[in-house]
């Protein structure tokens, strides 16, 4: 009748009337507090039931020790705490307080800077790497000890080589991570603290004087090594074939020397162009300066 006369939901005069939810889909503070009270009552009732069950079990089975009852009680308590923990975080989201849910047990706050590594995260990552490395070293030492105990015939050399191999892998892993972290924090290419770090070329595509001198030194070393190889070849030919005359060896040596001089001559003119000194390349052998007045006949 309350609905027919249009007074619904104001029907407090009706016995056992329950007013509908005024904020459907939204949990208010009053509802939250009431829900928490209900959870407390439910938890107390559950504890009473568990205590009764434990008492009944103790009465019916006197031979069972107290350890089983304690384990069952702890198991129930853990179930209750896990249930409350999950509900707490859900209610925190419903009331719009997420991620400020520090009052919830075992709550882990989400990352405030997703995709960006802060200094605190970097230091924590380095600490984790150190701990991981120490644990790995312990495992490797245990493995080496087990191998030594189980196989007495193996020599210490094999174990040392295995240990060095693991150490090298560990150092290589740290070296790669160090350079990546240096790039992430924006300090690249100033990463001198990283092991085996090679700084990139500051003048790509341009040969500096230092690079030119180093290249010339390498050419000298290469030429000396080639001469030694040719001398050895000539000596082997003289020893193996006594019948060959010295003229053939001299001719072969002159040919090799000519090849080396031609190679150096071509490289010298190219390097003269790279350093911007062309056509002033008089120090290069057999260099012919280009006509300074092309198309014009001077006196």
BALOBA-1460 file (C-alpha; in Angstrom, 3 decimals):
// residues 299
<rec num="1" residu="x" x="0.000" y="0.000" z="0.000"/>
<rec num="2" residu="x" x="2.920" y="2.332" z="0.694"/>
<rec num="3" residu="x" x="3.982" y="1.993" z="-2.944"/>
<rec num="4" residu="x" x="0.431" y="2.463" z="-4.235"/>
<rec num="5" residu="x" x="-0.080" y="5.751" z="-2.367"/>
<rec num="6" residu="x" x="3.355" y="6.984" z="-3.660"/>
<rec num="7" residu="x" x="5.081" y="7.198" z="-0.255"/>
<rec num="8" residu="x" x="7.766" y="4.591" z="-1.039"/>
<rec num="9" residu="x" x="10.502" y="4.329" z="0.267"/>
<rec num="10" residu="x" x="9.261" y="6.264" z="3.335"/>
<rec num="11" residu="x" x="7.503" y="3.271" z="4.847"/>
<rec num="12" residu="x" x="8.934" y="3.228" z="8.371"/>
<rec num="13" residu="x" x="5.448" y="2.501" z="9.797"/>
<rec num="14" residu="x" x="5.488" y="-0.901" z="8.083"/>
<rec num="15" residu="x" x="6.744" y="-3.726" z="10.362"/>
<rec num="16" residu="x" x="10.145" y="-5.262" z="9.397"/>
<rec num="17" residu="x" x="10.600" y="-2.698" z="6.628"/>
<rec num="18" residu="x" x="14.165" y="-2.285" z="5.301"/>
<rec num="19" residu="x" x="14.836" y="0.943" z="3.424"/>
<rec num="20" residu="x" x="16.675" y="0.453" z="0.071"/>
<rec num="21" residu="x" x="20.279" y="1.664" z="-0.362"/>
<rec num="22" residu="x" x="20.343" y="5.437" z="-0.931"/>
<rec num="23" residu="x" x="23.784" y="5.236" z="-2.660"/>
<rec num="24" residu="x" x="23.747" y="2.038" z="-4.767"/>
<rec num="25" residu="x" x="27.209" y="0.963" z="-5.985"/>
<rec num="26" residu="x" x="29.056" y="3.330" z="-3.590"/>
<rec num="27" residu="x" x="30.226" y="2.397" z="-0.080"/>
<rec num="28" residu="x" x="29.828" y="5.246" z="2.398"/>
<rec num="29" residu="x" x="31.820" y="5.667" z="5.603"/>
<rec num="30" residu="x" x="28.869" y="4.464" z="7.690"/>
<rec num="31" residu="x" x="28.519" y="1.370" z="5.528"/>
<rec num="32" residu="x" x="32.290" y="0.790" z="5.685"/>
<rec num="33" residu="x" x="32.315" y="0.991" z="9.487"/>
<rec num="34" residu="x" x="29.279" y="-1.286" z="9.707"/>
<rec num="35" residu="x" x="30.992" y="-3.747" z="7.338"/>
<rec num="36" residu="x" x="34.103" y="-3.725" z="9.520"/>
<rec num="37" residu="x" x="31.979" y="-4.358" z="12.645"/>
<rec num="38" residu="x" x="30.315" y="-7.278" z="10.874"/>
<rec num="39" residu="x" x="33.721" y="-8.660" z="9.943"/>
<rec num="40" residu="x" x="34.847" y="-8.404" z="13.568"/>
<rec num="41" residu="x" x="31.701" y="-10.188" z="14.745"/>
<rec num="42" residu="x" x="32.092" y="-12.824" z="12.058"/>
<rec num="43" residu="x" x="35.736" y="-13.338" z="13.051"/>
<rec num="44" residu="x" x="34.809" y="-13.712" z="16.738"/>
<rec num="45" residu="x" x="32.103" y="-16.238" z="15.875"/>
<rec num="46" residu="x" x="34.537" y="-18.178" z="13.705"/>
<rec num="47" residu="x" x="37.075" y="-18.244" z="16.517"/>
<rec num="48" residu="x" x="34.453" y="-19.561" z="18.909"/>
<rec num="49" residu="x" x="33.534" y="-22.306" z="16.443"/>
<rec num="50" residu="x" x="37.188" y="-23.207" z="15.998"/>
<rec num="51" residu="x" x="37.733" y="-23.297" z="19.773"/>
<rec num="52" residu="x" x="34.710" y="-25.577" z="20.171"/>
<rec num="53" residu="x" x="35.972" y="-27.806" z="17.379"/>
<rec num="54" residu="x" x="39.397" y="-27.929" z="18.974"/>
<rec num="55" residu="x" x="37.865" y="-28.782" z="22.365"/>
<rec num="56" residu="x" x="35.776" y="-31.526" z="20.814"/>
<rec num="57" residu="x" x="38.801" y="-32.959" z="19.057"/>
<rec num="58" residu="x" x="40.828" y="-32.839" z="22.242"/>
<rec num="59" residu="x" x="38.014" y="-34.580" z="24.169"/>
<rec num="60" residu="x" x="37.346" y="-37.269" z="21.566"/>
<rec num="61" residu="x" x="40.988" y="-37.920" z="20.728"/>
<rec num="62" residu="x" x="43.042" y="-37.628" z="23.851"/>
<rec num="63" residu="x" x="45.993" y="-39.321" z="22.171"/>
<rec num="64" residu="x" x="46.562" y="-36.413" z="19.802"/>
<rec num="65" residu="x" x="49.087" y="-33.936" z="21.074"/>
<rec num="66" residu="x" x="48.699" y="-30.216" z="21.542"/>
<rec num="67" residu="x" x="50.880" y="-29.519" z="18.444"/>
<rec num="68" residu="x" x="48.101" y="-30.522" z="16.001"/>
<rec num="69" residu="x" x="45.585" y="-28.159" z="17.676"/>
<rec num="70" residu="x" x="48.042" y="-25.278" z="17.638"/>
<rec num="71" residu="x" x="48.765" y="-25.865" z="13.942"/>
<rec num="72" residu="x" x="45.026" y="-25.905" z="13.130"/>
<rec num="73" residu="x" x="44.484" y="-22.699" z="15.102"/>
<rec num="74" residu="x" x="47.327" y="-20.945" z="13.297"/>
<rec num="75" residu="x" x="45.967" y="-22.112" z="9.973"/>
<rec num="76" residu="x" x="42.528" y="-20.642" z="10.734"/>
<rec num="77" residu="x" x="44.054" y="-17.400" z="11.938"/>
<rec num="78" residu="x" x="46.076" y="-17.138" z="8.721"/>
<rec num="79" residu="x" x="42.903" y="-17.678" z="6.656"/>
<rec num="80" residu="x" x="41.148" y="-14.918" z="8.555"/>
<rec num="81" residu="x" x="44.039" y="-12.494" z="8.201"/>
<rec num="82" residu="x" x="44.365" y="-13.194" z="4.479"/>
<rec num="83" residu="x" x="40.657" y="-12.615" z="4.001"/>
<rec num="84" residu="x" x="40.762" y="-9.328" z="5.916"/>
<rec num="85" residu="x" x="43.884" y="-8.212" z="4.033"/>
<rec num="86" residu="x" x="42.260" y="-8.681" z="0.615"/>
<rec num="87" residu="x" x="39.012" y="-6.995" z="1.694"/>
<rec num="88" residu="x" x="40.936" y="-4.049" z="3.184"/>
<rec num="89" residu="x" x="42.623" y="-3.184" z="-0.127"/>
<rec num="90" residu="x" x="39.355" y="-3.525" z="-2.073"/>
<rec num="91" residu="x" x="37.569" y="-1.196" z="0.382"/>
<rec num="92" residu="x" x="40.449" y="1.281" z="0.124"/>
<rec num="93" residu="x" x="39.878" y="1.400" z="-3.652"/>
<rec num="94" residu="x" x="36.082" y="1.763" z="-3.233"/>
<rec num="95" residu="x" x="36.336" y="4.814" z="-0.959"/>
<rec num="96" residu="x" x="38.811" y="6.479" z="-3.378"/>
<rec num="97" residu="x" x="41.795" y="6.480" z="-1.011"/>
<rec num="98" residu="x" x="43.973" y="4.211" z="-3.185"/>
<rec num="99" residu="x" x="47.043" y="4.071" z="-3.239"/>
<rec num="100" residu="x" x="47.173" y="5.536" z="0.299"/>
<rec num="101" residu="x" x="46.385" y="2.233" z="1.996"/>
<rec num="102" residu="x" x="49.239" y="1.943" z="4.480"/>
<rec num="103" residu="x" x="46.851" y="0.676" z="7.164"/>
<rec num="104" residu="x" x="46.253" y="-2.531" z="5.165"/>
<rec num="105" residu="x" x="48.592" y="-5.412" z="6.136"/>
<rec num="106" residu="x" x="51.276" y="-6.371" z="3.594"/>
<rec num="107" residu="x" x="50.258" y="-3.515" z="1.283"/>
<rec num="108" residu="x" x="52.792" y="-2.683" z="-1.409"/>
<rec num="109" residu="x" x="52.490" y="0.831" z="-2.831"/>
<rec num="110" residu="x" x="52.637" y="0.946" z="-6.663"/>
<rec num="111" residu="x" x="55.600" y="2.512" z="-8.479"/>
<rec num="112" residu="x" x="55.342" y="6.329" z="-8.527"/>
<rec num="113" residu="x" x="57.624" y="6.630" z="-11.596"/>
<rec num="114" residu="x" x="56.764" y="3.719" z="-13.931"/>
<rec num="115" residu="x" x="59.350" y="3.170" z="-16.673"/>
<rec num="116" residu="x" x="61.899" y="5.509" z="-15.028"/>
<rec num="117" residu="x" x="64.686" y="4.313" z="-12.699"/>
<rec num="118" residu="x" x="65.262" y="6.721" z="-9.806"/>
<rec num="119" residu="x" x="68.473" y="6.967" z="-7.780"/>
<rec num="120" residu="x" x="66.887" y="5.047" z="-4.892"/>
<rec num="121" residu="x" x="65.790" y="2.264" z="-7.250"/>
<rec num="122" residu="x" x="69.241" y="2.242" z="-8.864"/>
<rec num="123" residu="x" x="70.990" y="1.899" z="-5.493"/>
<rec num="124" residu="x" x="68.547" y="-0.836" z="-4.447"/>
<rec num="125" residu="x" x="69.198" y="-2.615" z="-7.764"/>
<rec num="126" residu="x" x="72.951" y="-2.440" z="-7.171"/>
<rec num="127" residu="x" x="72.496" y="-3.839" z="-3.632"/>
<rec num="128" residu="x" x="70.429" y="-6.685" z="-5.060"/>
<rec num="129" residu="x" x="73.166" y="-7.376" z="-7.605"/>
<rec num="130" residu="x" x="75.765" y="-7.537" z="-4.838"/>
<rec num="131" residu="x" x="73.594" y="-9.935" z="-2.819"/>
<rec num="132" residu="x" x="72.910" y="-12.019" z="-5.931"/>
<rec num="133" residu="x" x="76.647" y="-12.174" z="-6.677"/>
<rec num="134" residu="x" x="77.471" y="-13.258" z="-3.139"/>
<rec num="135" residu="x" x="74.823" y="-15.992" z="-3.260"/>
<rec num="136" residu="x" x="76.111" y="-17.178" z="-6.643"/>
<rec num="137" residu="x" x="79.667" y="-17.351" z="-5.318"/>
<rec num="138" residu="x" x="78.466" y="-19.431" z="-2.352"/>
<rec num="139" residu="x" x="76.649" y="-21.833" z="-4.690"/>
<rec num="140" residu="x" x="79.693" y="-22.140" z="-6.944"/>
<rec num="141" residu="x" x="81.968" y="-22.825" z="-3.960"/>
<rec num="142" residu="x" x="79.554" y="-25.505" z="-2.688"/>
<rec num="143" residu="x" x="79.443" y="-27.084" z="-6.150"/>
<rec num="144" residu="x" x="83.234" y="-27.046" z="-6.372"/>
<rec num="145" residu="x" x="83.497" y="-28.623" z="-2.898"/>
<rec num="146" residu="x" x="81.002" y="-31.348" z="-3.831"/>
<rec num="147" residu="x" x="82.896" y="-32.110" z="-7.016"/>
<rec num="148" residu="x" x="86.183" y="-32.292" z="-5.130"/>
<rec num="149" residu="x" x="84.671" y="-34.601" z="-2.483"/>
<rec num="150" residu="x" x="82.850" y="-36.871" z="-4.957"/>
<rec num="151" residu="x" x="85.626" y="-37.121" z="-7.495"/>
<rec num="152" residu="x" x="89.030" y="-37.241" z="-5.806"/>
<rec num="153" residu="x" x="90.729" y="-38.028" z="-9.111"/>
<rec num="154" residu="x" x="89.993" y="-34.601" z="-10.553"/>
<rec num="155" residu="x" x="92.867" y="-32.180" z="-10.204"/>
<rec num="156" residu="x" x="92.677" y="-28.727" z="-8.631"/>
<rec num="157" residu="x" x="93.379" y="-27.165" z="-12.026"/>
<rec num="158" residu="x" x="89.924" y="-28.060" z="-13.367"/>
<rec num="159" residu="x" x="88.192" y="-26.540" z="-10.323"/>
<rec num="160" residu="x" x="90.229" y="-23.347" z="-10.596"/>
<rec num="161" residu="x" x="89.385" y="-23.046" z="-14.296"/>
<rec num="162" residu="x" x="85.661" y="-23.495" z="-13.529"/>
<rec num="163" residu="x" x="85.854" y="-20.870" z="-10.792"/>
<rec num="164" residu="x" x="87.615" y="-18.421" z="-13.108"/>
<rec num="165" residu="x" x="84.973" y="-19.052" z="-15.753"/>
<rec num="166" residu="x" x="82.148" y="-18.246" z="-13.327"/>
<rec num="167" residu="x" x="83.977" y="-15.160" z="-12.102"/>
<rec num="168" residu="x" x="84.446" y="-13.982" z="-15.695"/>
<rec num="169" residu="x" x="80.736" y="-14.491" z="-16.418"/>
<rec num="170" residu="x" x="79.836" y="-12.523" z="-13.296"/>
<rec num="171" residu="x" x="82.192" y="-9.657" z="-14.168"/>
<rec num="172" residu="x" x="80.925" y="-9.530" z="-17.757"/>
<rec num="173" residu="x" x="77.333" y="-9.382" z="-16.485"/>
<rec num="174" residu="x" x="78.160" y="-6.507" z="-14.127"/>
<rec num="175" residu="x" x="80.115" y="-4.703" z="-16.863"/>
<rec num="176" residu="x" x="77.164" y="-4.820" z="-19.278"/>
<rec num="177" residu="x" x="74.712" y="-3.704" z="-16.594"/>
<rec num="178" residu="x" x="77.030" y="-0.844" z="-15.542"/>
<rec num="179" residu="x" x="77.084" y="0.673" z="-19.049"/>
<rec num="180" residu="x" x="73.296" y="0.302" z="-19.414"/>
<rec num="181" residu="x" x="72.714" y="2.043" z="-16.075"/>
<rec num="182" residu="x" x="75.138" y="4.799" z="-17.085"/>
<rec num="183" residu="x" x="72.963" y="5.432" z="-20.166"/>
<rec num="184" residu="x" x="69.737" y="5.359" z="-18.119"/>
<rec num="185" residu="x" x="70.920" y="8.043" z="-15.680"/>
<rec num="186" residu="x" x="72.044" y="10.283" z="-18.584"/>
<rec num="187" residu="x" x="75.786" y="10.204" z="-17.786"/>
<rec num="188" residu="x" x="76.830" y="8.505" z="-21.061"/>
<rec num="189" residu="x" x="79.583" y="8.648" z="-22.431"/>
<rec num="190" residu="x" x="81.203" y="9.626" z="-19.092"/>
<rec num="191" residu="x" x="81.303" y="6.044" z="-17.788"/>
<rec num="192" residu="x" x="84.967" y="5.685" z="-16.829"/>
<rec num="193" residu="x" x="83.970" y="3.798" z="-13.651"/>
<rec num="194" residu="x" x="82.642" y="0.876" z="-15.748"/>
<rec num="195" residu="x" x="85.220" y="-1.907" z="-16.332"/>
<rec num="196" residu="x" x="86.606" y="-2.211" z="-19.902"/>
<rec num="197" residu="x" x="84.628" y="0.846" z="-21.032"/>
<rec num="198" residu="x" x="85.730" y="2.226" z="-24.407"/>
<rec num="199" residu="x" x="84.773" y="5.854" z="-24.985"/>
<rec num="200" residu="x" x="83.194" y="6.436" z="-28.436"/>
<rec num="201" residu="x" x="85.061" y="8.405" z="-31.117"/>
<rec num="202" residu="x" x="84.709" y="12.159" z="-30.484"/>
<rec num="203" residu="x" x="85.343" y="12.999" z="-34.187"/>
<rec num="204" residu="x" x="83.564" y="10.304" z="-36.249"/>
<rec num="205" residu="x" x="84.579" y="10.334" z="-39.929"/>
<rec num="206" residu="x" x="87.548" y="12.696" z="-39.332"/>
<rec num="207" residu="x" x="91.156" y="11.515" z="-38.791"/>
<rec num="208" residu="x" x="92.980" y="13.555" z="-36.145"/>
<rec num="209" residu="x" x="96.747" y="13.935" z="-35.891"/>
<rec num="210" residu="x" x="96.884" y="11.456" z="-33.005"/>
<rec num="211" residu="x" x="94.941" y="8.884" z="-35.033"/>
<rec num="212" residu="x" x="97.172" y="9.542" z="-38.066"/>
<rec num="213" residu="x" x="100.365" y="8.999" z="-36.041"/>
<rec num="214" residu="x" x="98.927" y="5.822" z="-34.509"/>
<rec num="215" residu="x" x="98.017" y="4.565" z="-37.989"/>
<rec num="216" residu="x" x="101.560" y="5.264" z="-39.215"/>
<rec num="217" residu="x" x="103.017" y="3.366" z="-36.222"/>
<rec num="218" residu="x" x="100.766" y="0.417" z="-37.028"/>
<rec num="219" residu="x" x="101.944" y="0.513" z="-40.643"/>
<rec num="220" residu="x" x="105.590" y="0.460" z="-39.515"/>
<rec num="221" residu="x" x="104.925" y="-2.545" z="-37.253"/>
<rec num="222" residu="x" x="103.020" y="-4.287" z="-40.031"/>
<rec num="223" residu="x" x="105.897" y="-3.645" z="-42.473"/>
<rec num="224" residu="x" x="108.474" y="-5.015" z="-40.049"/>
<rec num="225" residu="x" x="106.404" y="-8.161" z="-39.501"/>
<rec num="226" residu="x" x="106.009" y="-8.617" z="-43.270"/>
<rec num="227" residu="x" x="109.776" y="-8.264" z="-43.804"/>
<rec num="228" residu="x" x="110.441" y="-10.875" z="-41.120"/>
<rec num="229" residu="x" x="107.985" y="-13.251" z="-42.787"/>
<rec num="230" residu="x" x="109.625" y="-12.717" z="-46.201"/>
<rec num="231" residu="x" x="113.102" y="-13.305" z="-44.748"/>
<rec num="232" residu="x" x="111.899" y="-16.561" z="-43.171"/>
<rec num="233" residu="x" x="110.346" y="-17.618" z="-46.483"/>
<rec num="234" residu="x" x="113.559" y="-16.807" z="-48.334"/>
<rec num="235" residu="x" x="115.617" y="-18.780" z="-45.788"/>
<rec num="236" residu="x" x="113.298" y="-21.791" z="-46.106"/>
<rec num="237" residu="x" x="113.548" y="-21.670" z="-49.872"/>
<rec num="238" residu="x" x="117.340" y="-21.452" z="-49.733"/>
<rec num="239" residu="x" x="117.537" y="-24.408" z="-47.282"/>
<rec num="240" residu="x" x="115.035" y="-26.609" z="-49.108"/>
<rec num="241" residu="x" x="116.231" y="-25.902" z="-52.593"/>
<rec num="242" residu="x" x="120.009" y="-25.542" z="-52.669"/>
<rec num="243" residu="x" x="119.966" y="-25.548" z="-56.442"/>
<rec num="244" residu="x" x="118.206" y="-22.211" z="-56.740"/>
<rec num="245" residu="x" x="120.536" y="-19.278" z="-57.220"/>
<rec num="246" residu="x" x="120.769" y="-16.180" z="-55.066"/>
<rec num="247" residu="x" x="119.451" y="-14.119" z="-57.979"/>
<rec num="248" residu="x" x="115.942" y="-15.546" z="-57.640"/>
<rec num="249" residu="x" x="115.836" y="-14.749" z="-53.898"/>
<rec num="250" residu="x" x="117.035" y="-11.184" z="-54.495"/>
<rec num="251" residu="x" x="114.400" y="-10.730" z="-57.197"/>
<rec num="252" residu="x" x="111.657" y="-12.012" z="-54.839"/>
<rec num="253" residu="x" x="112.877" y="-9.731" z="-52.058"/>
<rec num="254" residu="x" x="112.946" y="-6.704" z="-54.382"/>
<rec num="255" residu="x" x="109.406" y="-7.524" z="-55.560"/>
<rec num="256" residu="x" x="108.140" y="-7.681" z="-51.958"/>
<rec num="257" residu="x" x="109.905" y="-4.434" z="-51.096"/>
<rec num="258" residu="x" x="108.331" y="-2.771" z="-54.165"/>
<rec num="259" residu="x" x="104.875" y="-3.978" z="-53.079"/>
<rec num="260" residu="x" x="105.411" y="-2.542" z="-49.594"/>
<rec num="261" residu="x" x="106.682" y="0.794" z="-50.957"/>
<rec num="262" residu="x" x="103.750" y="1.047" z="-53.363"/>
<rec num="263" residu="x" x="101.293" y="0.313" z="-50.523"/>
<rec num="264" residu="x" x="102.891" y="2.962" z="-48.304"/>
<rec num="265" residu="x" x="102.993" y="5.472" z="-51.175"/>
<rec num="266" residu="x" x="99.251" y="5.093" z="-51.886"/>
<rec num="267" residu="x" x="98.331" y="5.316" z="-48.194"/>
<rec num="268" residu="x" x="100.580" y="8.381" z="-47.709"/>
<rec num="269" residu="x" x="98.750" y="10.392" z="-50.399"/>
<rec num="270" residu="x" x="95.324" y="9.343" z="-49.037"/>
<rec num="271" residu="x" x="96.297" y="10.406" z="-45.509"/>
<rec num="272" residu="x" x="97.619" y="13.720" z="-46.866"/>
<rec num="273" residu="x" x="94.156" y="14.354" z="-48.347"/>
<rec num="274" residu="x" x="92.381" y="13.331" z="-45.121"/>
<rec num="275" residu="x" x="94.327" y="15.798" z="-42.969"/>
<rec num="276" residu="x" x="93.661" y="18.649" z="-45.465"/>
<rec num="277" residu="x" x="97.321" y="19.176" z="-46.517"/>
<rec num="278" residu="x" x="96.766" y="18.248" z="-50.195"/>
<rec num="279" residu="x" x="98.457" y="19.155" z="-52.603"/>
<rec num="280" residu="x" x="101.386" y="19.873" z="-50.265"/>
<rec num="281" residu="x" x="102.467" y="16.244" z="-50.062"/>
<rec num="282" residu="x" x="106.138" y="16.432" z="-51.080"/>
<rec num="283" residu="x" x="107.094" y="13.962" z="-48.325"/>
<rec num="284" residu="x" x="105.196" y="11.172" z="-50.158"/>
<rec num="285" residu="x" x="107.403" y="9.094" z="-52.548"/>
<rec num="286" residu="x" x="106.795" y="9.598" z="-56.320"/>
<rec num="287" residu="x" x="104.272" y="12.376" z="-55.604"/>
<rec num="288" residu="x" x="103.469" y="14.596" z="-58.581"/>
<rec num="289" residu="x" x="101.934" y="17.958" z="-57.659"/>
<rec num="290" residu="x" x="98.890" y="18.846" z="-59.798"/>
<rec num="291" residu="x" x="99.043" y="21.757" z="-62.259"/>
<rec num="292" residu="x" x="98.611" y="24.990" z="-60.237"/>
<rec num="293" residu="x" x="97.204" y="26.829" z="-63.356"/>
<rec num="294" residu="x" x="95.126" y="24.263" z="-65.250"/>
<rec num="295" residu="x" x="94.200" y="25.418" z="-68.790"/>
<rec num="296" residu="x" x="96.672" y="28.336" z="-68.752"/>
<rec num="297" residu="x" x="100.201" y="28.264" z="-70.247"/>
<rec num="298" residu="x" x="102.683" y="30.178" z="-68.068"/>
<rec num="299" residu="x" x="106.019" y="31.591" z="-69.219"/>
